[in-house]
Amino acid sequence: MVTSLGLRIAQRIARSRRDVFLRADFSDLGGYDQVGRTLGVIVRQAKLLRISQGL
């Protein structure tokens, strides 16, 4: 399922030259939990790879 938040996150990732992203990089797009759930969906779709948990 693709949400508008998911699309905005995917667009931001595609436009970025960076390889590593934190949840905080998307904090202006939605709340902490909402961004986390959306990133989880993107990871399950194998479009993003989670390399670590916590910092």
PDBQT receptor file of N, H, CA, C and O in Angstrom, charges set to zero:
ATOM      1  N   MET A   1       0.835  -1.177   0.000  1.00  0.00    +0.000 N 
ATOM      2  CA  MET A   1       0.000   0.000   0.000  1.00  0.00    +0.000 C 
ATOM      3  C   MET A   1       0.883   1.245   0.000  1.00  0.00    +0.000 C 
ATOM      4  O   MET A   1       1.799   1.361   0.815  1.00  0.00    +0.000 OA
ATOM      5  N   VAL A   2       0.615   2.156  -0.894  1.00  0.00    +0.000 N 
ATOM      6  H   VAL A   2      -0.129   2.062  -1.556  1.00  0.00    +0.000 HD
ATOM      7  CA  VAL A   2       1.389   3.378  -1.004  1.00  0.00    +0.000 C 
ATOM      8  C   VAL A   2       0.557   4.528  -0.464  1.00  0.00    +0.000 C 
ATOM      9  O   VAL A   2      -0.562   4.766  -0.920  1.00  0.00    +0.000 OA
ATOM     10  N   THR A   3       1.110   5.238   0.508  1.00  0.00    +0.000 N 
ATOM     11  H   THR A   3       2.018   5.045   0.878  1.00  0.00    +0.000 HD
ATOM     12  CA  THR A   3       0.428   6.397   1.071  1.00  0.00    +0.000 C 
ATOM     13  C   THR A   3       1.095   7.667   0.571  1.00  0.00    +0.000 C 
ATOM     14  O   THR A   3       2.183   7.622  -0.005  1.00  0.00    +0.000 OA
ATOM     15  N   SER A   4       0.444   8.789   0.790  1.00  0.00    +0.000 N 
ATOM     16  H   SER A   4      -0.439   8.825   1.257  1.00  0.00    +0.000 HD
ATOM     17  CA  SER A   4       1.049  10.050   0.365  1.00  0.00    +0.000 C 
ATOM     18  C   SER A   4       2.350  10.303   1.133  1.00  0.00    +0.000 C 
ATOM     19  O   SER A   4       3.307  10.842   0.579  1.00  0.00    +0.000 OA
ATOM     20  N   LEU A   5       2.378   9.911   2.410  1.00  0.00    +0.000 N 
ATOM     21  H   LEU A   5       1.600   9.472   2.860  1.00  0.00    +0.000 HD
ATOM     22  CA  LEU A   5       3.615  10.056   3.175  1.00  0.00    +0.000 C 
ATOM     23  C   LEU A   5       4.693   9.150   2.596  1.00  0.00    +0.000 C 
ATOM     24  O   LEU A   5       5.852   9.548   2.477  1.00  0.00    +0.000 OA
ATOM     25  N   GLY A   6       4.307   7.935   2.237  1.00  0.00    +0.000 N 
ATOM     26  H   GLY A   6       3.366   7.611   2.334  1.00  0.00    +0.000 HD
ATOM     27  CA  GLY A   6       5.264   7.003   1.628  1.00  0.00    +0.000 C 
ATOM     28  C   GLY A   6       5.832   7.555   0.334  1.00  0.00    +0.000 C 
ATOM     29  O   GLY A   6       7.024   7.414   0.059  1.00  0.00    +0.000 OA
ATOM     30  N   LEU A   7       4.985   8.176  -0.451  1.00  0.00    +0.000 N 
ATOM     31  H   LEU A   7       4.017   8.291  -0.227  1.00  0.00    +0.000 HD
ATOM     32  CA  LEU A   7       5.448   8.777  -1.708  1.00  0.00    +0.000 C 
ATOM     33  C   LEU A   7       6.400   9.936  -1.452  1.00  0.00    +0.000 C 
ATOM     34  O   LEU A   7       7.415  10.076  -2.134  1.00  0.00    +0.000 OA
ATOM     35  N   ARG A   8       6.072  10.766  -0.470  1.00  0.00    +0.000 N 
ATOM     36  H   ARG A   8       5.247  10.652   0.084  1.00  0.00    +0.000 HD
ATOM     37  CA  ARG A   8       6.948  11.912  -0.164  1.00  0.00    +0.000 C 
ATOM     38  C   ARG A   8       8.299  11.448   0.363  1.00  0.00    +0.000 C 
ATOM     39  O   ARG A   8       9.332  12.024   0.019  1.00  0.00    +0.000 OA
ATOM     40  N   ILE A   9       8.297  10.411   1.196  1.00  0.00    +0.000 N 
ATOM     41  H   ILE A   9       7.458   9.944   1.476  1.00  0.00    +0.000 HD
ATOM     42  CA  ILE A   9       9.560   9.868   1.701  1.00  0.00    +0.000 C 
ATOM     43  C   ILE A   9      10.366   9.272   0.551  1.00  0.00    +0.000 C 
ATOM     44  O   ILE A   9      11.569   9.516   0.448  1.00  0.00    +0.000 OA
ATOM     45  N   ALA A  10       9.719   8.497  -0.309  1.00  0.00    +0.000 N 
ATOM     46  H   ALA A  10       8.743   8.299  -0.225  1.00  0.00    +0.000 HD
ATOM     47  CA  ALA A  10      10.410   7.884  -1.451  1.00  0.00    +0.000 C 
ATOM     48  C   ALA A  10      10.990   8.946  -2.377  1.00  0.00    +0.000 C 
ATOM     49  O   ALA A  10      12.099   8.783  -2.886  1.00  0.00    +0.000 OA
ATOM     50  N   GLN A  11      10.261  10.023  -2.599  1.00  0.00    +0.000 N 
ATOM     51  H   GLN A  11       9.360  10.156  -2.186  1.00  0.00    +0.000 HD
ATOM     52  CA  GLN A  11      10.763  11.104  -3.453  1.00  0.00    +0.000 C 
ATOM     53  C   GLN A  11      11.977  11.778  -2.822  1.00  0.00    +0.000 C 
ATOM     54  O   GLN A  11      12.946  12.096  -3.511  1.00  0.00    +0.000 OA
ATOM     55  N   ARG A  12      11.920  11.992  -1.519  1.00  0.00    +0.000 N 
ATOM     56  H   ARG A  12      11.133  11.733  -0.959  1.00  0.00    +0.000 HD
ATOM     57  CA  ARG A  12      13.048  12.627  -0.837  1.00  0.00    +0.000 C 
ATOM     58  C   ARG A  12      14.288  11.734  -0.903  1.00  0.00    +0.000 C 
ATOM     59  O   ARG A  12      15.398  12.223  -1.108  1.00  0.00    +0.000 OA
ATOM     60  N   ILE A  13      14.096  10.434  -0.730  1.00  0.00    +0.000 N 
ATOM     61  H   ILE A  13      13.194  10.037  -0.564  1.00  0.00    +0.000 HD
ATOM     62  CA  ILE A  13      15.225   9.503  -0.814  1.00  0.00    +0.000 C 
ATOM     63  C   ILE A  13      15.804   9.498  -2.227  1.00  0.00    +0.000 C 
ATOM     64  O   ILE A  13      17.023   9.512  -2.401  1.00  0.00    +0.000 OA
ATOM     65  N   ALA A  14      14.935   9.479  -3.229  1.00  0.00    +0.000 N 
ATOM     66  H   ALA A  14      13.946   9.468  -3.087  1.00  0.00    +0.000 HD
ATOM     67  CA  ALA A  14      15.382   9.446  -4.626  1.00  0.00    +0.000 C 
ATOM     68  C   ALA A  14      16.165  10.704  -5.002  1.00  0.00    +0.000 C 
ATOM     69  O   ALA A  14      17.118  10.629  -5.778  1.00  0.00    +0.000 OA
ATOM     70  N   ARG A  15      15.773  11.853  -4.462  1.00  0.00    +0.000 N 
ATOM     71  H   ARG A  15      14.999  11.914  -3.832  1.00  0.00    +0.000 HD
ATOM     72  CA  ARG A  15      16.443  13.114  -4.792  1.00  0.00    +0.000 C 
ATOM     73  C   ARG A  15      17.747  13.306  -4.031  1.00  0.00    +0.000 C 
ATOM     74  O   ARG A  15      18.585  14.118  -4.425  1.00  0.00    +0.000 OA
ATOM     75  N   SER A  16      17.920  12.571  -2.953  1.00  0.00    +0.000 N 
ATOM     76  H   SER A  16      17.239  11.912  -2.632  1.00  0.00    +0.000 HD
ATOM     77  CA  SER A  16      19.085  12.755  -2.096  1.00  0.00    +0.000 C 
ATOM     78  C   SER A  16      20.316  12.048  -2.655  1.00  0.00    +0.000 C 
ATOM     79  O   SER A  16      20.212  11.025  -3.333  1.00  0.00    +0.000 OA
ATOM     80  N   ARG A  17      21.459  12.605  -2.362  1.00  0.00    +0.000 N 
ATOM     81  H   ARG A  17      21.543  13.436  -1.812  1.00  0.00    +0.000 HD
ATOM     82  CA  ARG A  17      22.730  11.967  -2.733  1.00  0.00    +0.000 C 
ATOM     83  C   ARG A  17      23.254  11.089  -1.602  1.00  0.00    +0.000 C 
ATOM     84  O   ARG A  17      24.261  10.399  -1.763  1.00  0.00    +0.000 OA
ATOM     85  N   ARG A  18      22.580  11.115  -0.473  1.00  0.00    +0.000 N 
ATOM     86  H   ARG A  18      21.762  11.676  -0.343  1.00  0.00    +0.000 HD
ATOM     87  CA  ARG A  18      23.011  10.351   0.695  1.00  0.00    +0.000 C 
ATOM     88  C   ARG A  18      22.615   8.887   0.561  1.00  0.00    +0.000 C 
ATOM     89  O   ARG A  18      21.727   8.535  -0.216  1.00  0.00    +0.000 OA
ATOM     90  N   ASP A  19      23.281   8.053   1.324  1.00  0.00    +0.000 N 
ATOM     91  H   ASP A  19      24.002   8.338   1.955  1.00  0.00    +0.000 HD
ATOM     92  CA  ASP A  19      22.991   6.624   1.333  1.00  0.00    +0.000 C 
ATOM     93  C   ASP A  19      22.353   6.169   2.640  1.00  0.00    +0.000 C 
ATOM     94  O   ASP A  19      21.721   5.114   2.687  1.00  0.00    +0.000 OA
ATOM     95  N   VAL A  20      22.513   6.950   3.693  1.00  0.00    +0.000 N 
ATOM     96  H   VAL A  20      23.027   7.807   3.655  1.00  0.00    +0.000 HD
ATOM     97  CA  VAL A  20      22.016   6.579   5.018  1.00  0.00    +0.000 C 
ATOM     98  C   VAL A  20      21.036   7.648   5.487  1.00  0.00    +0.000 C 
ATOM     99  O   VAL A  20      21.302   8.845   5.383  1.00  0.00    +0.000 OA
ATOM    100  N   PHE A  21      19.887   7.188   6.011  1.00  0.00    +0.000 N 
ATOM    101  H   PHE A  21      19.671   6.216   6.096  1.00  0.00    +0.000 HD
ATOM    102  CA  PHE A  21      18.856   8.097   6.474  1.00  0.00    +0.000 C 
ATOM    103  C   PHE A  21      18.425   7.712   7.875  1.00  0.00    +0.000 C 
ATOM    104  O   PHE A  21      18.434   6.536   8.238  1.00  0.00    +0.000 OA
ATOM    105  N   LEU A  22      18.055   8.694   8.647  1.00  0.00    +0.000 N 
ATOM    106  H   LEU A  22      18.047   9.650   8.352  1.00  0.00    +0.000 HD
ATOM    107  CA  LEU A  22      17.502   8.481   9.975  1.00  0.00    +0.000 C 
ATOM    108  C   LEU A  22      16.035   8.889   9.951  1.00  0.00    +0.000 C 
ATOM    109  O   LEU A  22      15.615   9.658   9.086  1.00  0.00    +0.000 OA
ATOM    110  N   ARG A  23      15.269   8.385  10.883  1.00  0.00    +0.000 N 
ATOM    111  H   ARG A  23      15.611   7.760  11.586  1.00  0.00    +0.000 HD
ATOM    112  CA  ARG A  23      13.867   8.761  10.971  1.00  0.00    +0.000 C 
ATOM    113  C   ARG A  23      13.732  10.281  11.120  1.00  0.00    +0.000 C 
ATOM    114  O   ARG A  23      12.789  10.883  10.606  1.00  0.00    +0.000 OA
ATOM    115  N   ALA A  24      14.671  10.880  11.817  1.00  0.00    +0.000 N 
ATOM    116  H   ALA A  24      15.438  10.392  12.234  1.00  0.00    +0.000 HD
ATOM    117  CA  ALA A  24      14.641  12.338  12.026  1.00  0.00    +0.000 C 
ATOM    118  C   ALA A  24      14.755  13.112  10.712  1.00  0.00    +0.000 C 
ATOM    119  O   ALA A  24      14.331  14.266  10.645  1.00  0.00    +0.000 OA
ATOM    120  N   ASP A  25      15.309  12.508   9.684  1.00  0.00    +0.000 N 
ATOM    121  H   ASP A  25      15.653  11.571   9.739  1.00  0.00    +0.000 HD
ATOM    122  CA  ASP A  25      15.427  13.179   8.387  1.00  0.00    +0.000 C 
ATOM    123  C   ASP A  25      14.058  13.444   7.761  1.00  0.00    +0.000 C 
ATOM    124  O   ASP A  25      13.937  14.264   6.851  1.00  0.00    +0.000 OA
ATOM    125  N   PHE A  26      13.042  12.760   8.241  1.00  0.00    +0.000 N 
ATOM    126  H   PHE A  26      13.139  12.093   8.980  1.00  0.00    +0.000 HD
ATOM    127  CA  PHE A  26      11.705  12.898   7.679  1.00  0.00    +0.000 C 
ATOM    128  C   PHE A  26      10.719  13.469   8.693  1.00  0.00    +0.000 C 
ATOM    129  O   PHE A  26       9.508  13.397   8.484  1.00  0.00    +0.000 OA
ATOM    130  N   SER A  27      11.218  14.030   9.776  1.00  0.00    +0.000 N 
ATOM    131  H   SER A  27      12.202  14.089   9.946  1.00  0.00    +0.000 HD
ATOM    132  CA  SER A  27      10.351  14.515  10.856  1.00  0.00    +0.000 C 
ATOM    133  C   SER A  27       9.452  15.669  10.422  1.00  0.00    +0.000 C 
ATOM    134  O   SER A  27       8.400  15.887  11.023  1.00  0.00    +0.000 OA
ATOM    135  N   ASP A  28       9.847  16.407   9.397  1.00  0.00    +0.000 N 
ATOM    136  H   ASP A  28      10.702  16.230   8.909  1.00  0.00    +0.000 HD
ATOM    137  CA  ASP A  28       9.012  17.510   8.920  1.00  0.00    +0.000 C 
ATOM    138  C   ASP A  28       7.833  17.015   8.083  1.00  0.00    +0.000 C 
ATOM    139  O   ASP A  28       6.940  17.795   7.753  1.00  0.00    +0.000 OA
ATOM    140  N   LEU A  29       7.825  15.737   7.741  1.00  0.00    +0.000 N 
ATOM    141  H   LEU A  29       8.551  15.104   8.010  1.00  0.00    +0.000 HD
ATOM    142  CA  LEU A  29       6.758  15.181   6.908  1.00  0.00    +0.000 C 
ATOM    143  C   LEU A  29       5.620  14.571   7.718  1.00  0.00    +0.000 C 
ATOM    144  O   LEU A  29       4.506  14.427   7.214  1.00  0.00    +0.000 OA
ATOM    145  N   GLY A  30       5.894  14.213   8.967  1.00  0.00    +0.000 N 
ATOM    146  H   GLY A  30       6.799  14.330   9.377  1.00  0.00    +0.000 HD
ATOM    147  CA  GLY A  30       4.865  13.586   9.796  1.00  0.00    +0.000 C 
ATOM    148  C   GLY A  30       5.384  13.340  11.195  1.00  0.00    +0.000 C 
ATOM    149  O   GLY A  30       6.531  13.660  11.507  1.00  0.00    +0.000 OA
ATOM    150  N   GLY A  31       4.549  12.777  12.026  1.00  0.00    +0.000 N 
ATOM    151  H   GLY A  31       3.617  12.517  11.772  1.00  0.00    +0.000 HD
ATOM    152  CA  GLY A  31       4.930  12.471  13.400  1.00  0.00    +0.000 C 
ATOM    153  C   GLY A  31       5.924  11.318  13.472  1.00  0.00    +0.000 C 
ATOM    154  O   GLY A  31       6.105  10.566  12.515  1.00  0.00    +0.000 OA
ATOM    155  N   TYR A  32       6.554  11.204  14.622  1.00  0.00    +0.000 N 
ATOM    156  H   TYR A  32       6.406  11.815  15.399  1.00  0.00    +0.000 HD
ATOM    157  CA  TYR A  32       7.596  10.201  14.852  1.00  0.00    +0.000 C 
ATOM    158  C   TYR A  32       7.093   8.793  14.542  1.00  0.00    +0.000 C 
ATOM    159  O   TYR A  32       7.733   8.058  13.790  1.00  0.00    +0.000 OA
ATOM    160  N   ASP A  33       5.949   8.415  15.117  1.00  0.00    +0.000 N 
ATOM    161  H   ASP A  33       5.429   9.012  15.728  1.00  0.00    +0.000 HD
ATOM    162  CA  ASP A  33       5.410   7.066  14.913  1.00  0.00    +0.000 C 
ATOM    163  C   ASP A  33       4.941   6.852  13.481  1.00  0.00    +0.000 C 
ATOM    164  O   ASP A  33       5.160   5.787  12.904  1.00  0.00    +0.000 OA
ATOM    165  N   GLN A  34       4.299   7.861  12.908  1.00  0.00    +0.000 N 
ATOM    166  H   GLN A  34       4.121   8.727  13.376  1.00  0.00    +0.000 HD
ATOM    167  CA  GLN A  34       3.793   7.748  11.536  1.00  0.00    +0.000 C 
ATOM    168  C   GLN A  34       4.934   7.545  10.553  1.00  0.00    +0.000 C 
ATOM    169  O   GLN A  34       4.845   6.701   9.661  1.00  0.00    +0.000 OA
ATOM    170  N   VAL A  35       6.006   8.313  10.711  1.00  0.00    +0.000 N 
ATOM    171  H   VAL A  35       6.078   8.998  11.436  1.00  0.00    +0.000 HD
ATOM    172  CA  VAL A  35       7.178   8.163   9.834  1.00  0.00    +0.000 C 
ATOM    173  C   VAL A  35       7.804   6.790  10.034  1.00  0.00    +0.000 C 
ATOM    174  O   VAL A  35       8.206   6.146   9.065  1.00  0.00    +0.000 OA
ATOM    175  N   GLY A  36       7.889   6.339  11.275  1.00  0.00    +0.000 N 
ATOM    176  H   GLY A  36       7.563   6.863  12.062  1.00  0.00    +0.000 HD
ATOM    177  CA  GLY A  36       8.455   5.021  11.562  1.00  0.00    +0.000 C 
ATOM    178  C   GLY A  36       7.665   3.896  10.921  1.00  0.00    +0.000 C 
ATOM    179  O   GLY A  36       8.245   2.975  10.345  1.00  0.00    +0.000 OA
ATOM    180  N   ARG A  37       6.341   3.966  11.018  1.00  0.00    +0.000 N 
ATOM    181  H   ARG A  37       5.871   4.714  11.486  1.00  0.00    +0.000 HD
ATOM    182  CA  ARG A  37       5.493   2.938  10.389  1.00  0.00    +0.000 C 
ATOM    183  C   ARG A  37       5.664   2.941   8.873  1.00  0.00    +0.000 C 
ATOM    184  O   ARG A  37       5.744   1.885   8.246  1.00  0.00    +0.000 OA
ATOM    185  N   THR A  38       5.718   4.130   8.296  1.00  0.00    +0.000 N 
ATOM    186  H   THR A  38       5.653   4.988   8.806  1.00  0.00    +0.000 HD
ATOM    187  CA  THR A  38       5.861   4.240   6.843  1.00  0.00    +0.000 C 
ATOM    188  C   THR A  38       7.222   3.727   6.388  1.00  0.00    +0.000 C 
ATOM    189  O   THR A  38       7.310   3.046   5.366  1.00  0.00    +0.000 OA
ATOM    190  N   LEU A  39       8.274   4.038   7.122  1.00  0.00    +0.000 N 
ATOM    191  H   LEU A  39       8.202   4.591   7.952  1.00  0.00    +0.000 HD
ATOM    192  CA  LEU A  39       9.596   3.501   6.779  1.00  0.00    +0.000 C 
ATOM    193  C   LEU A  39       9.593   1.975   6.906  1.00  0.00    +0.000 C 
ATOM    194  O   LEU A  39      10.233   1.285   6.112  1.00  0.00    +0.000 OA
ATOM    195  N   GLY A  40       8.878   1.451   7.899  1.00  0.00    +0.000 N 
ATOM    196  H   GLY A  40       8.359   2.012   8.544  1.00  0.00    +0.000 HD
ATOM    197  CA  GLY A  40       8.772   0.003   8.054  1.00  0.00    +0.000 C 
ATOM    198  C   GLY A  40       8.107  -0.649   6.851  1.00  0.00    +0.000 C 
ATOM    199  O   GLY A  40       8.520  -1.723   6.412  1.00  0.00    +0.000 OA
ATOM    200  N   VAL A  41       7.086  -0.005   6.324  1.00  0.00    +0.000 N 
ATOM    201  H   VAL A  41       6.751   0.867   6.680  1.00  0.00    +0.000 HD
ATOM    202  CA  VAL A  41       6.413  -0.519   5.126  1.00  0.00    +0.000 C 
ATOM    203  C   VAL A  41       7.384  -0.529   3.949  1.00  0.00    +0.000 C 
ATOM    204  O   VAL A  41       7.442  -1.498   3.191  1.00  0.00    +0.000 OA
ATOM    205  N   ILE A  42       8.138   0.547   3.803  1.00  0.00    +0.000 N 
ATOM    206  H   ILE A  42       8.091   1.333   4.419  1.00  0.00    +0.000 HD
ATOM    207  CA  ILE A  42       9.098   0.641   2.697  1.00  0.00    +0.000 C 
ATOM    208  C   ILE A  42      10.178  -0.430   2.831  1.00  0.00    +0.000 C 
ATOM    209  O   ILE A  42      10.621  -0.992   1.829  1.00  0.00    +0.000 OA
ATOM    210  N   VAL A  43      10.601  -0.712   4.050  1.00  0.00    +0.000 N 
ATOM    211  H   VAL A  43      10.241  -0.256   4.864  1.00  0.00    +0.000 HD
ATOM    212  CA  VAL A  43      11.592  -1.770   4.289  1.00  0.00    +0.000 C 
ATOM    213  C   VAL A  43      11.005  -3.135   3.927  1.00  0.00    +0.000 C 
ATOM    214  O   VAL A  43      11.677  -3.943   3.285  1.00  0.00    +0.000 OA
ATOM    215  N   ARG A  44       9.764  -3.399   4.329  1.00  0.00    +0.000 N 
ATOM    216  H   ARG A  44       9.218  -2.743   4.850  1.00  0.00    +0.000 HD
ATOM    217  CA  ARG A  44       9.122  -4.684   4.012  1.00  0.00    +0.000 C 
ATOM    218  C   ARG A  44       8.917  -4.868   2.511  1.00  0.00    +0.000 C 
ATOM    219  O   ARG A  44       8.881  -5.997   2.023  1.00  0.00    +0.000 OA
ATOM    220  N   GLN A  45       8.784  -3.765   1.778  1.00  0.00    +0.000 N 
ATOM    221  H   GLN A  45       8.814  -2.847   2.175  1.00  0.00    +0.000 HD
ATOM    222  CA  GLN A  45       8.651  -3.832   0.323  1.00  0.00    +0.000 C 
ATOM    223  C   GLN A  45      10.016  -3.996  -0.353  1.00  0.00    +0.000 C 
ATOM    224  O   GLN A  45      10.102  -4.047  -1.580  1.00  0.00    +0.000 OA
ATOM    225  N   ALA A  46      11.069  -4.078   0.440  1.00  0.00    +0.000 N 
ATOM    226  H   ALA A  46      11.000  -4.037   1.437  1.00  0.00    +0.000 HD
ATOM    227  CA  ALA A  46      12.453  -4.253  -0.031  1.00  0.00    +0.000 C 
ATOM    228  C   ALA A  46      12.913  -3.082  -0.909  1.00  0.00    +0.000 C 
ATOM    229  O   ALA A  46      13.724  -3.259  -1.818  1.00  0.00    +0.000 OA
ATOM    230  N   LYS A  47      12.392  -1.903  -0.630  1.00  0.00    +0.000 N 
ATOM    231  H   LYS A  47      11.733  -1.759   0.109  1.00  0.00    +0.000 HD
ATOM    232  CA  LYS A  47      12.830  -0.703  -1.352  1.00  0.00    +0.000 C 
ATOM    233  C   LYS A  47      13.850   0.076  -0.546  1.00  0.00    +0.000 C 
ATOM    234  O   LYS A  47      14.495   0.998  -1.047  1.00  0.00    +0.000 OA
ATOM    235  N   LEU A  48      13.982  -0.316   0.721  1.00  0.00    +0.000 N 
ATOM    236  H   LEU A  48      13.458  -1.064   1.128  1.00  0.00    +0.000 HD
ATOM    237  CA  LEU A  48      14.914   0.335   1.639  1.00  0.00    +0.000 C 
ATOM    238  C   LEU A  48      15.463  -0.744   2.556  1.00  0.00    +0.000 C 
ATOM    239  O   LEU A  48      14.731  -1.655   2.942  1.00  0.00    +0.000 OA
ATOM    240  N   LEU A  49      16.706  -0.659   2.902  1.00  0.00    +0.000 N 
ATOM    241  H   LEU A  49      17.300   0.082   2.589  1.00  0.00    +0.000 HD
ATOM    242  CA  LEU A  49      17.346  -1.660   3.744  1.00  0.00    +0.000 C 
ATOM    243  C   LEU A  49      17.645  -1.073   5.106  1.00  0.00    +0.000 C 
ATOM    244  O   LEU A  49      18.271  -0.018   5.211  1.00  0.00    +0.000 OA
ATOM    245  N   ARG A  50      17.200  -1.749   6.144  1.00  0.00    +0.000 N 
ATOM    246  H   ARG A  50      16.691  -2.605   6.059  1.00  0.00    +0.000 HD
ATOM    247  CA  ARG A  50      17.496  -1.310   7.501  1.00  0.00    +0.000 C 
ATOM    248  C   ARG A  50      18.821  -1.925   7.917  1.00  0.00    +0.000 C 
ATOM    249  O   ARG A  50      18.977  -3.146   7.920  1.00  0.00    +0.000 OA
ATOM    250  N   ILE A  51      19.771  -1.074   8.266  1.00  0.00    +0.000 N 
ATOM    251  H   ILE A  51      19.645  -0.082   8.263  1.00  0.00    +0.000 HD
ATOM    252  CA  ILE A  51      21.095  -1.602   8.584  1.00  0.00    +0.000 C 
ATOM    253  C   ILE A  51      21.367  -1.658  10.076  1.00  0.00    +0.000 C 
ATOM    254  O   ILE A  51      22.292  -2.346  10.507  1.00  0.00    +0.000 OA
ATOM    255  N   SER A  52      20.577  -0.945  10.876  1.00  0.00    +0.000 N 
ATOM    256  H   SER A  52      19.826  -0.385  10.525  1.00  0.00    +0.000 HD
ATOM    257  CA  SER A  52      20.810  -0.955  12.301  1.00  0.00    +0.000 C 
ATOM    258  C   SER A  52      19.547  -0.510  13.024  1.00  0.00    +0.000 C 
ATOM    259  O   SER A  52      18.645   0.081  12.430  1.00  0.00    +0.000 OA
ATOM    260  N   GLN A  53      19.503  -0.806  14.308  1.00  0.00    +0.000 N 
ATOM    261  H   GLN A  53      20.235  -1.286  14.790  1.00  0.00    +0.000 HD
ATOM    262  CA  GLN A  53      18.385  -0.359  15.117  1.00  0.00    +0.000 C 
ATOM    263  C   GLN A  53      18.939   0.494  16.239  1.00  0.00    +0.000 C 
ATOM    264  O   GLN A  53      19.796   0.045  17.001  1.00  0.00    +0.000 OA
ATOM    265  N   GLY A  54      18.457   1.715  16.346  1.00  0.00    +0.000 N 
ATOM    266  H   GLY A  54      17.761   2.080  15.727  1.00  0.00    +0.000 HD
ATOM    267  CA  GLY A  54      18.908   2.618  17.404  1.00  0.00    +0.000 C 
ATOM    268  C   GLY A  54      20.249   3.240  17.076  1.00  0.00    +0.000 C 
ATOM    269  O   GLY A  54      20.981   2.795  16.192  1.00  0.00    +0.000 OA
ATOM    270  N   LEU A  55      20.529   4.257  17.805  1.00  0.00    +0.000 N 
ATOM    271  H   LEU A  55      19.935   4.619  18.523  1.00  0.00    +0.000 HD
ATOM    272  CA  LEU A  55      21.779   4.982  17.590  1.00  0.00    +0.000 C 
ATOM    273  C   LEU A  55      22.425   5.304  18.903  1.00  0.00    +0.000 C 
ATOM    274  O   LEU A  55      23.493   5.916  18.933  1.00  0.00    +0.000 OA
TER     275      LEU A  55
